[in-house]
Amino acid sequence: MALISANRSIEEYSRLGEVFTDAPEFAGQGPLAGLLAGLQGAGDRGYGAALVCPCDTPGVTAALLRQLLQAWRSAPDRPVIARCDGRDHPLHGVYPVAMAAALEQQLCNDNRRVMMFARSQQAQSLECPGLSELFTNRNRPQDLKD
């Protein structure tokens, strides 16, 4: 099941899955607020974790997502995030829903750094050597042509 965190284009996204918006107290606070909405939504539906992937990286493959899930299953109390060519990608990962309270507290402390949250939860990194193209941001239709 696709659970989608979005604050605009909600009608379009709702064709792909169930859409969540940020809680009013965290509206406009960026990706970490979306992660919180996703963790809470997943937890409300009985899931133990949320597989996270931002919509502006369409090169991500099902194989990569399977690898992230497999790595997370080896230590399900900790998040797992992708790491490629020396760079962590904390919005490509798996986060246990039990971390929602810690994430909410970080947002209440006005800290919106995704990597800081991943580190505070002792995220393990999944090495993805040579796959940097998968993580390329594509924010405009023109980017898809490049």
Contact map, one row per residue, 1 for C-alpha under 8 A:
11100000000000001000000000000000000000000000000000000000000000000000000000000000000000000000000000000000000000000000000000000000000000000000000000
11110000000000011100000000000000000000000000000000000000000000000000000000000000000000000000000000000000000000000000000000000000000000000000000000
11111000000000001111000000000000000001001100000000000000000000000000000000000000000000000000000000000000000000000000000000000000000000000000000000
01111100000010001111000000000000000001000000000000000000000000000000000000000000000000000000000000000000000000000000000000000000000000000000000000
00111110000000000011110000000000011011000000000000000000000000000000000000000000000000000000000000000000000000000000000000000000000000000000000000
00011111110010000011110000000000010000000000000000000000000000000000000000000000000000000000000000000000000000000000000000000000000000000000000000
00001111110000000001110000000000000000000000000000000000000000000000000000000000000000000000000000000000000000000000000000000000000000000000000000
00000111110000000000000000000000000000000000000000000000000000000000000000000000000000000000000000000000000000000000000000000000000000000000000000
00000111111110000000000000000000000000000000000000000000000000000000000000000000000000000000000000000000000000000000000000000000000000000000000000
00000111111111000010000000000000000000000000000000000000000000000000000000000000000000000000000000000000000000000000000000000000000000000000000000
00000000111111100000000000000000000000000000000000000000000000000000000000000000000000000000000000000000000000000000000000000000000000000000000000
00000000111111110000000000000000000000000000000000000000000000000000000000000000000000000000000000000000000000000000000000000000000000000000000000
00010100111111111010000000000000000000000000000000000000000000000000000000000000000000000000000000000000000000000000000000000000000000000000000000
00000000011111111110000000000000000000000000000000000000000000000000000000000000000000000000000000000000000000000000000000000000000000000000000000
00000000001111111000000000000000000000000000000000000000000000000000000000000000000000000000000000000000000000000000000000000000000000000000000000
01000000000111111100000000000000000000000000000000000000000000000000000000000000000000000000000000000000000000000000000000000000000000000000000000
11110000000011111110000000000000000000000000000000000000000000000000000000000000000000000000000000000000000000000000000000000000000000000000000000
01110000000001011111000000000000000000000000000000000000000000000000000000000000000000000000000000000000000000000000000000000000000000000000000000
00111100010011001111100000000000000000000000000000000000000000000000000000000000000000000000000000000000000000000000000000000000000000000000000000
00111110000000000111110000000000000011001000000000000000000000000000000000000000000000000000000000000000000000000000000000000000000000000000000000
00001110000000000011111000000000010010000000000000000000000000000000000000000000000000000000000000000000000000000000000000000000000000000000000000
00001110000000000001111101110000110110000000000000000000000000000000000000000000000000000000000000000000000000000000000000000000000000000000000000
00000000000000000000111111100000100010000000000000000000000000000000000000000000000000000000000000000000000000000000000000000000000000000000000000
00000000000000000000011111100000000000000000000000000000000000000000000000000000000000000000000000000000000000000000000000000000000000000000000000
00000000000000000000001111100000000000000000000000000000000000000000000000000000000000000000000000000000000000000000000000000000000000000000000000
00000000000000000000011111111000100000000000000000000000000000000000000000000000000000000000000000000000001000000000000000000000000000000000000000
00000000000000000000011111111100100000000000000000000000000000000000000000000000000000000000000000000000000000000000000000000000000000000000000000
00000000000000000000010001111100100000000000000000000000000000000000000000000000000000000000000000000000000000000000000000000000000000000000000000
00000000000000000000000001111111100000000000000000000000000000000000000000000000000000000000000000000000000000010000000000000000000000000000000000
00000000000000000000000000111111110000000000000000000000000000000000000000000000000000000000000000000000000000010000000000000000000000000000000000
00000000000000000000000000001111111000000000000000000000000000000000000000000000000000000000000000000000000000010100000000000000000000000000000000
00000000000000000000000000001111111100000000000000000000000000000000000000000000000000000000000000000010001000011100000000000000000000000000000000
00000000000000000000011001111111111110000000000000000000000000000000000000000000000000000000000000000000001000010000000000000000000000000000000000
00001100000000000000110000000111111111000000000000000000000000000000000000000000000000000000000000000000000000000000000000000000000000000000000000
00001000000000000000000000000011111111100000000000010000000000000000000000000000000000000000000000000000000000000000000000000000000000000000000000
00000000000000000000010000000001111111110000000000000000000000000000000000000000000000000000000000010011000000000000000000000000000000000000000000
00001000000000000001111000000000111111111000000000000000000000000000000000000000000000000000000000000000000000000000000000000000000000000000000000
00111000000000000001000000000000011111111100000001000000000000000000000000000000000000000000000000000000000000000000000000000000000000000000000000
00000000000000000000000000000000001111111110000011000000000000000000000000000000000000000000001110110000000000000000000000000000000000000000000000
00000000000000000000000000000000000111111111000000000000000000000000000000000000000000000000000010010000000000000000000000000000000000000000000000
00100000000000000001000000000000000011111111100000000000000000000000000000000000000000000000000000000000000000000000000000000000000000000000000000
00100000000000000000000000000000000001111111111111000000000000000000000000000000000000000000000010000000000000000000000000000000000000000000000000
00000000000000000000000000000000000000111111111110000000000000000000000000000000000000000000000011000000000000000000000000000000000000000000000000
00000000000000000000000000000000000000011111111000000000000000000000000000000000000000000000000000000000000000000000000000000000000000000000000000
00000000000000000000000000000000000000001111111000000000000000000000000000000000000000000000000000000000000000000000000000000000000000000000000000
00000000000000000000000000000000000000000111111100000000000000000000000000000000000000000000000000000000000000000000000000000000000000000000000000
00000000000000000000000000000000000000000111111111000000000000000000000000000000000000000000000010000000000000000000000000000000000000000000000000
00000000000000000000000000000000000000000110011111000000000000000000000000000000000000000000000111000000000000000000000000000000000000000000000000
00000000000000000000000000000000000000100110001111100000000000000000000000000000000000000000011111000000000000000000000000000000000000000000000000
00000000000000000000000000000000000001100100001111110000000000000000000000000000000000000000011110000000000000000000000000000000000000000000000000
00000000000000000000000000000000000000000000000011111000000000001000100000000000000000000001111000000000000000000000000000000000000000000000000000
00000000000000000000000000000000001000000000000001111100000000000000000000000000000000000011111000000000000000000000000000000000000000000000000000
00000000000000000000000000000000000000000000000000111110100000000000000000000000000000000011100000000000000000000000000000000000000000000000000000
00000000000000000000000000000000000000000000000000011111100000000000000000000000000000000011000000000000000000000000000000000000000000000000000000
00000000000000000000000000000000000000000000000000001111110000000000000000000000000000000000000000000000000000000000000000000000000000000000000000
00000000000000000000000000000000000000000000000000000111110000000000000000000000000000000000000000000000000000000000000000000000000000001110000000
00000000000000000000000000000000000000000000000000001111111100000000000000000000000000000000000000000000000000000000000000000000000001111100000000
00000000000000000000000000000000000000000000000000000011111100000000000000000000000000000000000000000000000000000000000000000000000001001100000000
00000000000000000000000000000000000000000000000000000000111110000000000000000000000000000000000000000000000000000000000000000000000011110000000000
00000000000000000000000000000000000000000000000000000000111111011000000000000000000000000000000000000000000000000000000000000000000001100000000000
00000000000000000000000000000000000000000000000000000000001111111000000000000000000000000000000000000000000000000000000000000000000001000000000000
00000000000000000000000000000000000000000000000000000000000111111100000000000000000000000000000000000000000000000000000000000000000000000000000000
00000000000000000000000000000000000000000000000000000000000011111110000000000000000000000000000000000000000000000000000000000000000000000000000000
00000000000000000000000000000000000000000000000000000000000111111111000000000000000000000000000000000000000000000000000000000000000000000000000000
00000000000000000000000000000000000000000000000000100000000111111111100000000000000000000000100000000000000000000000000000000000000000000000000000
00000000000000000000000000000000000000000000000000000000000001111111110000000000000000000000000000000000000000000000000000000000000000000000000000
00000000000000000000000000000000000000000000000000000000000000111111111000000000000000000000000000000000000000000000000000000000000000000000000000
00000000000000000000000000000000000000000000000000000000000000011111111100000001110000000000110000000000000000000000000000000100000000000000000000
00000000000000000000000000000000000000000000000000100000000000001111111110000000000000000000010000000000000000000000000000000000000000000000000000
00000000000000000000000000000000000000000000000000000000000000000111111111000000000000000000000000000000000000000000000000000000000000000000000000
00000000000000000000000000000000000000000000000000000000000000000011111111100001000000000000000000000000000000000000000000000100000000000000000000
00000000000000000000000000000000000000000000000000000000000000000001111111110111000000000000010000000000000000000000000000000000000000000000000000
00000000000000000000000000000000000000000000000000000000000000000000111111110000000000000000000000000000000000000000000000000000000000000000000000
00000000000000000000000000000000000000000000000000000000000000000000011111110000000000000000000000000000000000000000000000000000000000000000000000
00000000000000000000000000000000000000000000000000000000000000000000001111111100000000000000000000000000000000000000000000000000000000000000000000
00000000000000000000000000000000000000000000000000000000000000000000000111111110000000000000000100000000000000000000000000000000000000000000000000
00000000000000000000000000000000000000000000000000000000000000000000000000111110000000000000000100000000000000000000000000000000000000000000000000
00000000000000000000000000000000000000000000000000000000000000000000000100111111000000000000001100000000000000000000000011110000000000000000000000
00000000000000000000000000000000000000000000000000000000000000000000000100011111100000000000111100000000000000000000010011110000000000000000000000
00000000000000000000000000000000000000000000000000000000000000000001001100000111110000000000111000000000000000000000000000111100000000000000000000
00000000000000000000000000000000000000000000000000000000000000000001000000000011111000011111110000000000000000000000000000111100000000000000000000
00000000000000000000000000000000000000000000000000000000000000000001000000000001111100011101100000000000000000000000000000001111000000000000000000
00000000000000000000000000000000000000000000000000000000000000000000000000000000111111111000000000000000000000000000000000001111100000000000000000
00000000000000000000000000000000000000000000000000000000000000000000000000000000011111111000000000000000000000000000000000000011111100000000000000
00000000000000000000000000000000000000000000000000000000000000000000000000000000001111100000000000000000000000000000000000000001111100000000000000
00000000000000000000000000000000000000000000000000000000000000000000000000000000001111110000000000000000000000000000000000000000000000000000000000
00000000000000000000000000000000000000000000000000000000000000000000000000000000001111111000000000000000000000000000000000000000000000000000000000
00000000000000000000000000000000000000000000000000000000000000000000000000000000111101111100000000000000000000000000000000001000000000000000000000
00000000000000000000000000000000000000000000000000000000000000000000000000000000111100111111100000000000000000000000000000000000000000000000000000
00000000000000000000000000000000000000000000000000000000000000000000000000000000110000011111100000000000000000000110010000000000000000000000000000
00000000000000000000000000000000000000000000000000011100000000000000000000000000100000001111100000000000000000000100000000000000000000000000000000
00000000000000000000000000000000000000000000000000111100000000000000000000000000110000001111110000000000000000000000000000000000000000000000000000
00000000000000000000000000000000000000000000000000111000000000001001000000000011110000001111111000000000000000000000000000000000000000000000000000
00000000000000000000000000000000000000000000000011110000000000000001100100000011100000000001111100000000000000000000000000000000000000000000000000
00000000000000000000000000000000000000100000000011110000000000000000000000000111000000000000111110100000000000000000000000000000000000000000000000
00000000000000000000000000000000000000100000000111000000000000000000000000011110000000000000011111100000000000000000000000000000000000000000000000
00000000000000000000000000000000000000110110001111000000000000000000000000000000000000000000001111110000000000000000000000000000000000000000000000
00000000000000000000000000000000000000000010000110000000000000000000000000000000000000000000000111111000000000000000000000000000000000000000000000
00000000000000000000000000000000000000100000000000000000000000000000000000000000000000000000001111111110000000000000000010000000000000000000000000
00000000000000000000000000000000000100110000000000000000000000000000000000000000000000000000000011111111000000000000000000000000000000000000000000
00000000000000000000000000000000000000000000000000000000000000000000000000000000000000000000000001111111100000000000000000000000000000000000000000
00000000000000000000000000000000000000000000000000000000000000000000000000000000000000000000000000111111110000000000000000000000000000000000000000
00000000000000000000000000000001000100000000000000000000000000000000000000000000000000000000000000111111111000000000100000000000000000000000000000
00000000000000000000000000000000000100000000000000000000000000000000000000000000000000000000000000011111111100000000000000000000000000000000000000
00000000000000000000000000000000000000000000000000000000000000000000000000000000000000000000000000001111111110000000000000000000000000000000000000
00000000000000000000000000000000000000000000000000000000000000000000000000000000000000000000000000000111111111110000100000000000000000000000000000
00000000000000000000000001000001100000000000000000000000000000000000000000000000000000000000000000000011111111110000000000000000000000000000000000
00000000000000000000000000000000000000000000000000000000000000000000000000000000000000000000000000000001111111100000000000000000000000000000000000
00000000000000000000000000000000000000000000000000000000000000000000000000000000000000000000000000000000111111100000000000000000000000000000000000
00000000000000000000000000000000000000000000000000000000000000000000000000000000000000000000000000000000011111110000000000000000000000000000000000
00000000000000000000000000000000000000000000000000000000000000000000000000000000000000000000000000000000011111111000000000000000000000000000000000
00000000000000000000000000001111100000000000000000000000000000000000000000000000000000000000000000000000011001111100000000000000000000000000000000
00000000000000000000000000000001000000000000000000000000000000000000000000000000000000000000000000000000000000111111100000000000000000000000000000
00000000000000000000000000000011000000000000000000000000000000000000000000000000000000000110000000000000000000011111110000000000000000000000000000
00000000000000000000000000000000000000000000000000000000000000000000000000000000000000000100000000000000000000001111111000000000000000000000000000
00000000000000000000000000000000000000000000000000000000000000000000000000000000000000000000000000000000000000001111111100000000000000000000000000
00000000000000000000000000000000000000000000000000000000000000000000000000000000000000000000000000000010010000001111111110000000000000000000000000
00000000000000000000000000000000000000000000000000000000000000000000000000000010000000000100000000000000000000000111111111100000000000000000000000
00000000000000000000000000000000000000000000000000000000000000000000000000000000000000000000000000000000000000000011111111100000000000000000000000
00000000000000000000000000000000000000000000000000000000000000000000000000000000000000000000000000000000000000000001111111100000000000000000000000
00000000000000000000000000000000000000000000000000000000000000000000000000000110000000000000000000100000000000000000111111100000000000000000000000
00000000000000000000000000000000000000000000000000000000000000000000000000000110000000000000000000000000000000000000011111110000000000000000000000
00000000000000000000000000000000000000000000000000000000000000000000000000000111100000000000000000000000000000000000011111111000000000000000000000
00000000000000000000000000000000000000000000000000000000000000000000000000000111100000000000000000000000000000000000000001111100000000000000000000
00000000000000000000000000000000000000000000000000000000000000000000000000000001111000010000000000000000000000000000000000111110000000000000000000
00000000000000000000000000000000000000000000000000000000000000000001001000000001111000000000000000000000000000000000000000011111000000000000000000
00000000000000000000000000000000000000000000000000000000000000000000000000000000011100000000000000000000000000000000000000001111100000000000000000
00000000000000000000000000000000000000000000000000000000000000000000000000000000011110000000000000000000000000000000000000000111111000000000000000
00000000000000000000000000000000000000000000000000000000000000000000000000000000001110000000000000000000000000000000000000000011111100000000000000
00000000000000000000000000000000000000000000000000000000000000000000000000000000000110000000000000000000000000000000000000000001111100000000000000
00000000000000000000000000000000000000000000000000000000000000000000000000000000000110000000000000000000000000000000000000000001111111100000000000
00000000000000000000000000000000000000000000000000000000000000000000000000000000000110000000000000000000000000000000000000000000111111110000000000
00000000000000000000000000000000000000000000000000000000001000000000000000000000000000000000000000000000000000000000000000000000001111110000000000
00000000000000000000000000000000000000000000000000000000111110000000000000000000000000000000000000000000000000000000000000000000001111110000000000
00000000000000000000000000000000000000000000000000000000101100000000000000000000000000000000000000000000000000000000000000000000001111111000000000
00000000000000000000000000000000000000000000000000000000101000000000000000000000000000000000000000000000000000000000000000000000000111111100000000
00000000000000000000000000000000000000000000000000000001110000000000000000000000000000000000000000000000000000000000000000000000000000111110000000
00000000000000000000000000000000000000000000000000000001110000000000000000000000000000000000000000000000000000000000000000000000000000011111101100
00000000000000000000000000000000000000000000000000000001000000000000000000000000000000000000000000000000000000000000000000000000000000001111101000
00000000000000000000000000000000000000000000000000000000000000000000000000000000000000000000000000000000000000000000000000000000000000000111111100
00000000000000000000000000000000000000000000000000000000000000000000000000000000000000000000000000000000000000000000000000000000000000000111111110
00000000000000000000000000000000000000000000000000000000000000000000000000000000000000000000000000000000000000000000000000000000000000000001111111
00000000000000000000000000000000000000000000000000000000000000000000000000000000000000000000000000000000000000000000000000000000000000000111111111
00000000000000000000000000000000000000000000000000000000000000000000000000000000000000000000000000000000000000000000000000000000000000000101111111
00000000000000000000000000000000000000000000000000000000000000000000000000000000000000000000000000000000000000000000000000000000000000000000111111
00000000000000000000000000000000000000000000000000000000000000000000000000000000000000000000000000000000000000000000000000000000000000000000011111
